[in-house]
């Protein structure tokens, strides 16, 4: 575990050594602020809560998180440093987990920086801060799920743009899996697949957290989701490290 944390620390410092960290955080905060207070009609609703904020978080993550993960392995392969990384006294699993934890910690920092939103709703009213805390836990888990997908796609190719597009496409599928339009289409054409996709929907699981419900089944879902894609990431790194 120590080696994993060393890799995570190295990767996290690398984010802040470039403009990537600042650009991501600024865009995230500006988008969330604009969507929450304008499109989300925060002041017109007459309720002091962060439901508008949580409504848009997964969709903002859908676009921004692949931008974080696209370089994780694609850049290593493009520069030829992946061989050097994997010749260190660490396992491929430790390297994959370390990079993932660094990206997850970075997303956690971005979420922490939205604390002014929490202060605003507490000044304007008396919100249920337990529900807000639960919503933030859900945000972090959604970020972890999308990060695991993006990291796996980054291991598929050395082209960062392709890695970005693949990650957005796959995350979008999991995001809209419970959409009524998608469900109706599948129900009429592939009924079994329709029920299966509803069970895989990330947004449905996230919605429970925004209601203050932290259910064991949802925690198991996100743990399984993240674990699967990290395993896939490890397999892909092993198979394509010499490309």
C-alpha positions as CSV (number, residue, x, y, z in Angstrom):
1,X,0.0,0.0,0.0
2,X,2.9,2.3,0.7
3,X,4.1,2.0,-2.9
4,X,0.6,2.8,-4.1
5,X,0.5,6.0,-2.0
6,X,3.9,7.0,-3.4
7,X,2.6,6.7,-7.0
8,X,-0.6,8.6,-5.9
9,X,1.5,11.4,-4.4
10,X,3.7,11.6,-7.5
11,X,0.7,11.8,-9.8
12,X,-1.2,14.4,-7.6
13,X,1.9,16.7,-7.6
14,X,2.1,16.3,-11.4
15,X,-1.5,17.7,-11.7
16,X,-0.6,20.9,-9.8
17,X,2.8,21.2,-11.6
18,X,0.9,22.1,-14.8
19,X,-2.0,24.5,-15.6
20,X,-4.3,21.4,-15.8
21,X,-5.3,21.6,-12.1
22,X,-6.2,25.3,-12.2
23,X,-8.1,25.1,-15.5
24,X,-10.1,22.1,-14.3
25,X,-11.0,23.5,-11.0
26,X,-11.9,27.0,-12.4
27,X,-14.1,25.5,-15.1
28,X,-15.7,23.1,-12.6
29,X,-16.5,25.9,-10.1
30,X,-17.7,28.3,-12.8
31,X,-20.0,25.7,-14.5
32,X,-21.4,24.5,-11.2
33,X,-22.1,28.1,-10.0
34,X,-23.7,29.1,-13.3
35,X,-25.8,25.9,-13.6
36,X,-26.9,25.9,-9.9
37,X,-27.8,29.6,-9.5
38,X,-29.0,30.3,-13.0
39,X,-30.3,27.3,-14.9
40,X,-31.1,25.5,-11.7
41,X,-33.3,28.5,-10.6
42,X,-31.8,28.4,-7.1
43,X,-33.3,31.7,-5.9
44,X,-36.6,31.3,-7.7
45,X,-37.3,27.9,-6.0
46,X,-37.6,29.5,-2.6
47,X,-35.8,26.5,-1.0
48,X,-32.5,26.6,0.8
49,X,-30.9,23.3,-0.4
50,X,-28.3,22.1,-2.9
51,X,-30.6,20.0,-5.1
52,X,-29.8,22.1,-8.2
53,X,-26.1,21.7,-7.5
54,X,-26.3,17.9,-7.2
55,X,-28.6,17.7,-10.3
56,X,-25.8,19.0,-12.5
57,X,-22.7,17.5,-10.9
58,X,-22.8,14.1,-12.8
59,X,-23.2,15.9,-16.2
60,X,-20.3,18.3,-15.5
61,X,-18.2,15.4,-14.4
62,X,-19.2,13.5,-17.6
63,X,-17.4,16.2,-19.6
64,X,-14.5,17.2,-17.3
65,X,-13.4,13.9,-15.7
66,X,-12.4,12.3,-19.1
67,X,-10.2,15.4,-19.6
68,X,-8.3,14.5,-16.4
69,X,-8.0,10.8,-17.1
70,X,-7.1,10.9,-20.8
71,X,-3.4,11.5,-20.1
72,X,-3.0,8.9,-17.3
73,X,-1.8,6.1,-19.5
74,X,-2.0,7.5,-23.0
75,X,0.7,10.1,-22.1
76,X,2.9,7.5,-20.5
77,X,2.7,5.3,-23.7
78,X,3.2,8.3,-26.0
79,X,6.4,9.4,-24.2
80,X,7.6,5.8,-23.8
81,X,7.8,6.2,-20.0
82,X,5.4,3.4,-19.3
83,X,8.2,0.8,-19.5
84,X,10.2,2.8,-17.0
85,X,7.3,3.1,-14.6
86,X,6.5,-0.6,-14.8
87,X,10.2,-1.6,-14.3
88,X,10.1,0.0,-10.8
89,X,9.6,-2.4,-7.9
90,X,5.8,-2.1,-8.0
91,X,3.1,-4.3,-9.4
92,X,0.9,-3.1,-12.3
93,X,-2.1,-3.2,-9.9
94,X,-0.3,-0.8,-7.6
95,X,0.5,1.6,-10.4
96,X,-3.1,1.5,-11.7
97,X,-4.5,2.1,-8.2
98,X,-2.0,4.8,-7.4
99,X,-2.9,6.8,-10.5
100,X,-6.6,6.3,-9.8
101,X,-6.3,7.5,-6.2
102,X,-4.4,10.6,-7.3
103,X,-7.1,11.5,-9.8
104,X,-9.8,10.8,-7.2
105,X,-8.1,13.0,-4.6
106,X,-7.9,15.8,-7.2
107,X,-11.7,15.5,-7.8
108,X,-12.2,15.5,-4.0
109,X,-10.2,18.8,-3.8
110,X,-12.4,20.3,-6.5
111,X,-15.5,19.3,-4.6
112,X,-14.2,20.7,-1.3
113,X,-13.7,24.0,-3.0
114,X,-17.5,24.3,-3.6
115,X,-17.9,24.8,0.2
116,X,-19.1,28.4,-0.4
117,X,-22.3,26.9,-1.9
118,X,-22.9,25.1,1.5
119,X,-22.3,28.4,3.3
120,X,-24.7,30.2,1.1
121,X,-27.6,27.8,1.7
122,X,-27.0,27.9,5.4
123,X,-27.1,31.7,5.4
124,X,-30.3,31.8,3.4
125,X,-32.1,29.1,5.4
126,X,-31.9,26.0,7.5
127,X,-31.0,23.1,5.1
128,X,-30.6,19.5,6.2
129,X,-26.8,19.4,6.3
130,X,-26.9,15.6,6.6
131,X,-28.6,15.4,3.2
132,X,-26.0,17.7,1.8
133,X,-23.1,15.6,3.2
134,X,-24.8,12.5,1.7
135,X,-25.0,14.2,-1.6
136,X,-21.3,15.1,-1.5
137,X,-20.5,11.4,-0.8
138,X,-22.5,10.5,-3.9
139,X,-20.7,13.1,-5.9
140,X,-17.3,11.6,-4.9
141,X,-18.5,8.1,-5.8
142,X,-19.8,9.2,-9.2
143,X,-16.4,10.9,-9.8
144,X,-14.7,7.6,-8.8
145,X,-16.9,5.6,-11.2
146,X,-16.2,8.0,-14.2
147,X,-12.5,8.1,-13.3
148,X,-12.2,4.3,-13.4
149,X,-13.8,4.3,-16.8
150,X,-11.6,7.1,-18.1
151,X,-8.4,5.5,-16.7
152,X,-9.2,2.2,-18.5
153,X,-9.9,4.0,-21.8
154,X,-6.6,5.9,-21.4
155,X,-4.9,2.5,-21.3
156,X,-6.5,1.5,-24.7
157,X,-4.6,4.1,-26.8
158,X,-1.7,6.5,-26.8
159,X,-3.9,9.2,-28.4
160,X,-5.4,11.4,-25.7
161,X,-8.2,12.7,-27.8
162,X,-9.4,9.1,-28.6
163,X,-9.1,8.3,-24.9
164,X,-11.3,11.3,-24.1
165,X,-14.0,10.5,-26.6
166,X,-14.2,6.8,-25.5
167,X,-14.4,7.8,-21.9
168,X,-17.2,10.3,-22.5
169,X,-19.1,7.9,-24.7
170,X,-19.0,5.0,-22.1
171,X,-19.8,7.3,-19.1
172,X,-22.7,8.8,-21.1
173,X,-24.1,5.3,-21.6
174,X,-24.0,4.6,-17.9
175,X,-25.4,8.0,-17.1
176,X,-28.5,7.7,-19.4
177,X,-29.1,4.0,-18.8
178,X,-32.2,4.8,-16.7
179,X,-33.6,7.5,-19.0
180,X,-37.3,6.8,-19.9
181,X,-36.6,7.2,-23.6
182,X,-33.8,4.6,-23.4
183,X,-35.8,2.3,-21.2
184,X,-38.9,2.5,-23.5
185,X,-36.8,1.7,-26.6
186,X,-35.2,-1.3,-24.9
187,X,-38.4,-2.5,-23.4
188,X,-40.0,-2.7,-26.8
189,X,-37.0,-4.2,-28.6
190,X,-34.8,-6.0,-26.0
191,X,-36.8,-6.3,-22.7
192,X,-34.1,-8.3,-20.9
193,X,-31.5,-5.7,-21.7
194,X,-33.8,-2.9,-20.6
195,X,-34.0,-4.3,-17.1
196,X,-30.3,-4.9,-17.0
197,X,-29.4,-1.3,-18.1
198,X,-31.6,0.1,-15.3
199,X,-29.6,-1.8,-12.8
200,X,-26.4,-0.3,-14.1
201,X,-27.5,3.3,-14.2
202,X,-25.1,5.6,-12.3
203,X,-27.6,8.5,-12.0
204,X,-30.2,6.4,-10.3
205,X,-27.7,5.3,-7.7
206,X,-26.5,8.8,-7.2
207,X,-30.1,10.1,-6.7
208,X,-30.5,8.1,-3.5
209,X,-27.5,9.9,-2.0
210,X,-29.0,13.3,-2.9
211,X,-32.0,12.3,-0.8
212,X,-29.9,11.6,2.2
213,X,-30.0,7.8,1.7
214,X,-26.7,6.0,1.9
215,X,-27.7,2.4,1.2
216,X,-25.4,-0.6,1.3
217,X,-26.5,-1.8,-2.1
218,X,-25.4,1.5,-3.6
219,X,-22.1,1.4,-1.9
220,X,-21.6,-2.1,-3.2
221,X,-22.6,-1.0,-6.7
222,X,-20.0,1.8,-6.8
223,X,-17.3,-0.4,-5.3
224,X,-18.0,-3.1,-7.8
225,X,-18.2,-0.7,-10.7
226,X,-14.9,1.0,-9.8
227,X,-13.2,-2.4,-9.0
228,X,-14.2,-3.8,-12.4
229,X,-12.8,-1.0,-14.5
230,X,-9.6,-0.8,-12.4
231,X,-9.2,-4.5,-13.1
232,X,-9.8,-3.9,-16.8
233,X,-7.3,-1.0,-16.6
234,X,-4.7,-3.4,-15.2
235,X,-5.3,-6.0,-17.9
236,X,-5.1,-3.4,-20.7
237,X,-1.9,-1.9,-19.3
238,X,-0.4,-5.4,-19.3
239,X,-1.5,-6.2,-22.8
240,X,-0.6,-2.9,-24.4
241,X,2.5,-1.8,-22.5
242,X,4.8,-2.8,-25.3
243,X,2.8,-1.1,-28.1
